[in-house]
Amino acid sequence: HLDLVLDLEDFPGASDQGGRVGLAVPFTIGDLWLSPRFYPVETDGYGMQAGLLAHLALPWSMDLSGFLDFDLRETKLVTELKITGPICGRTQWMIEGRWNSYAEDRLGVAVGLIWSL
């Protein structure tokens, strides 16, 4: 199926506020969920973007997820990969890596805890 996507970014103090409108075609291959996306309309002045969202359920209740956004006009890339797993009850551990070709420090890694209400 074909989805209409509306993304709005309006975080207080953020320099990348704006929005984009596009289309997505989500599908699954076994346990892998993928959603290729195309955004022909953006308000941040960078132009069109193509992207991909992905999620894979792993053994032992772990999850691998991520995204890739590619700016077609600026030829810039932002991508993130995250793995999460259970600790106890509603608490999970998380390891995340990000590459952002817009940022001065392009590579980032984070380790943390997720607690769900």
Contacts in CASP RR format, 6 or more apart in sequence:
PFRMAT RR
TARGET T0000
AUTHOR 0000-0000-0000
METHOD contacts of the structure
MODEL  1
HLDLVLDLEDFPGASDQGGRVGLAVPFTIGDLWLSPRFYPVETDGYGMQA
GLLAHLALPWSMDLSGFLDFDLRETKLVTELKITGPICGRTQWMIEGRWN
SYAEDRLGVAVGLIWSL
1 25 0 8 1.000
1 26 0 8 1.000
2 23 0 8 1.000
2 24 0 8 1.000
2 25 0 8 1.000
3 23 0 8 1.000
3 24 0 8 1.000
3 25 0 8 1.000
3 26 0 8 1.000
3 35 0 8 1.000
4 21 0 8 1.000
4 22 0 8 1.000
4 23 0 8 1.000
5 20 0 8 1.000
5 21 0 8 1.000
5 22 0 8 1.000
5 23 0 8 1.000
5 24 0 8 1.000
5 37 0 8 1.000
5 39 0 8 1.000
6 19 0 8 1.000
6 20 0 8 1.000
6 21 0 8 1.000
6 22 0 8 1.000
7 19 0 8 1.000
7 20 0 8 1.000
7 21 0 8 1.000
7 39 0 8 1.000
8 18 0 8 1.000
8 19 0 8 1.000
9 16 0 8 1.000
9 17 0 8 1.000
9 18 0 8 1.000
9 19 0 8 1.000
10 17 0 8 1.000
10 18 0 8 1.000
11 17 0 8 1.000
16 44 0 8 1.000
17 44 0 8 1.000
18 42 0 8 1.000
18 43 0 8 1.000
18 44 0 8 1.000
19 42 0 8 1.000
19 43 0 8 1.000
19 44 0 8 1.000
20 39 0 8 1.000
20 41 0 8 1.000
20 42 0 8 1.000
20 43 0 8 1.000
20 44 0 8 1.000
20 49 0 8 1.000
21 39 0 8 1.000
21 40 0 8 1.000
21 41 0 8 1.000
21 42 0 8 1.000
22 37 0 8 1.000
22 38 0 8 1.000
22 39 0 8 1.000
22 40 0 8 1.000
22 41 0 8 1.000
23 37 0 8 1.000
23 38 0 8 1.000
24 35 0 8 1.000
24 36 0 8 1.000
24 37 0 8 1.000
24 38 0 8 1.000
24 53 0 8 1.000
25 35 0 8 1.000
25 36 0 8 1.000
26 33 0 8 1.000
26 34 0 8 1.000
26 35 0 8 1.000
26 53 0 8 1.000
27 33 0 8 1.000
27 34 0 8 1.000
27 35 0 8 1.000
28 34 0 8 1.000
31 56 0 8 1.000
31 57 0 8 1.000
32 54 0 8 1.000
32 55 0 8 1.000
32 56 0 8 1.000
33 54 0 8 1.000
33 55 0 8 1.000
33 56 0 8 1.000
34 52 0 8 1.000
34 53 0 8 1.000
34 54 0 8 1.000
35 52 0 8 1.000
35 53 0 8 1.000
35 54 0 8 1.000
36 50 0 8 1.000
36 51 0 8 1.000
36 52 0 8 1.000
37 49 0 8 1.000
37 50 0 8 1.000
37 51 0 8 1.000
37 52 0 8 1.000
37 53 0 8 1.000
38 48 0 8 1.000
38 49 0 8 1.000
38 50 0 8 1.000
38 51 0 8 1.000
39 48 0 8 1.000
39 49 0 8 1.000
39 50 0 8 1.000
39 51 0 8 1.000
40 48 0 8 1.000
42 48 0 8 1.000
42 49 0 8 1.000
46 71 0 8 1.000
46 73 0 8 1.000
46 74 0 8 1.000
46 76 0 8 1.000
47 71 0 8 1.000
47 72 0 8 1.000
47 73 0 8 1.000
47 74 0 8 1.000
48 71 0 8 1.000
48 72 0 8 1.000
48 73 0 8 1.000
49 69 0 8 1.000
49 70 0 8 1.000
49 71 0 8 1.000
49 72 0 8 1.000
50 69 0 8 1.000
50 70 0 8 1.000
50 72 0 8 1.000
51 67 0 8 1.000
51 68 0 8 1.000
51 69 0 8 1.000
51 70 0 8 1.000
52 67 0 8 1.000
52 68 0 8 1.000
53 65 0 8 1.000
53 66 0 8 1.000
53 67 0 8 1.000
54 64 0 8 1.000
54 65 0 8 1.000
54 66 0 8 1.000
54 67 0 8 1.000
55 63 0 8 1.000
55 64 0 8 1.000
55 65 0 8 1.000
55 66 0 8 1.000
56 63 0 8 1.000
56 64 0 8 1.000
56 65 0 8 1.000
57 63 0 8 1.000
58 64 0 8 1.000
58 83 0 8 1.000
60 85 0 8 1.000
60 86 0 8 1.000
61 85 0 8 1.000
61 86 0 8 1.000
62 83 0 8 1.000
62 84 0 8 1.000
62 85 0 8 1.000
62 86 0 8 1.000
63 83 0 8 1.000
63 84 0 8 1.000
63 85 0 8 1.000
64 81 0 8 1.000
64 82 0 8 1.000
64 83 0 8 1.000
65 81 0 8 1.000
65 82 0 8 1.000
65 84 0 8 1.000
66 79 0 8 1.000
66 80 0 8 1.000
66 81 0 8 1.000
66 82 0 8 1.000
67 78 0 8 1.000
67 79 0 8 1.000
67 80 0 8 1.000
68 77 0 8 1.000
68 78 0 8 1.000
68 79 0 8 1.000
69 77 0 8 1.000
69 78 0 8 1.000
69 79 0 8 1.000
70 76 0 8 1.000
70 77 0 8 1.000
71 77 0 8 1.000
76 101 0 8 1.000
76 102 0 8 1.000
77 99 0 8 1.000
77 100 0 8 1.000
77 101 0 8 1.000
78 98 0 8 1.000
78 99 0 8 1.000
78 100 0 8 1.000
78 101 0 8 1.000
78 102 0 8 1.000
79 98 0 8 1.000
79 99 0 8 1.000
80 96 0 8 1.000
80 97 0 8 1.000
80 98 0 8 1.000
80 99 0 8 1.000
81 96 0 8 1.000
81 97 0 8 1.000
81 98 0 8 1.000
82 94 0 8 1.000
82 95 0 8 1.000
82 96 0 8 1.000
82 97 0 8 1.000
83 94 0 8 1.000
83 95 0 8 1.000
83 96 0 8 1.000
84 92 0 8 1.000
84 93 0 8 1.000
84 94 0 8 1.000
84 114 0 8 1.000
85 92 0 8 1.000
85 93 0 8 1.000
85 94 0 8 1.000
86 92 0 8 1.000
87 93 0 8 1.000
87 113 0 8 1.000
90 115 0 8 1.000
90 116 0 8 1.000
90 117 0 8 1.000
91 113 0 8 1.000
91 114 0 8 1.000
91 115 0 8 1.000
92 113 0 8 1.000
92 114 0 8 1.000
92 115 0 8 1.000
92 116 0 8 1.000
93 111 0 8 1.000
93 112 0 8 1.000
93 113 0 8 1.000
93 114 0 8 1.000
94 110 0 8 1.000
94 111 0 8 1.000
94 112 0 8 1.000
94 113 0 8 1.000
94 114 0 8 1.000
95 109 0 8 1.000
95 110 0 8 1.000
95 111 0 8 1.000
95 112 0 8 1.000
96 109 0 8 1.000
96 110 0 8 1.000
96 111 0 8 1.000
97 107 0 8 1.000
97 108 0 8 1.000
97 109 0 8 1.000
97 110 0 8 1.000
98 107 0 8 1.000
98 108 0 8 1.000
98 109 0 8 1.000
98 110 0 8 1.000
99 106 0 8 1.000
99 107 0 8 1.000
99 108 0 8 1.000
100 106 0 8 1.000
100 108 0 8 1.000
END
